[in-house]
Amino acid sequence: MRLLLVVAVALIDGDGRVLIAQRPPGKHLAGLWEFPGGKVETGERPEQSLIRELSEELGISVKEECLAPLTFASHAYEDFHLLMPLYVCRRWEGFVQSHEGQTLKWVFVRDLRNYPMPPADEPLLPALVELLG
């Protein structure tokens, strides 16, 4: 089974809300909500990947020292195994905007369970609840 390394971030705004994005139609697990991020490309460190993805997807600039590792998920899908570290970020430059057609929402951590997420994202929630709850 192939191992896929994906990196994600919990962007936290000044009100303590977390940004989630809805997977657009036509993508695997379309309609489900997830934390921003993406695949780690060959030769990239996870932090570099996350900085690149946040720029491409949301139009924001993040410095590596503003990314703090929080937890990770390890989940076996039918045709691959996903390993996903989750970082926390409270500081960035620019305004968060959807650059890839995804719907974005700022949500209080207590409300995250109201948004259906991919199975791999579920194990990330308890650490966020502990941090922000």
Secondary structure, 3 states (H helix, E strand, C coil): CEEEEEEEEEEECCCCEEEEEECCCCCCCCCCEECCEEECCCCCCHHHHHHHHHHHHHCCECCHHHCEEEEEEEEECCCEEEEEEEEEECCCECCCCCCCCCEEEEEEHHHHHHCCCCCCCHHHHHHHHHHHC
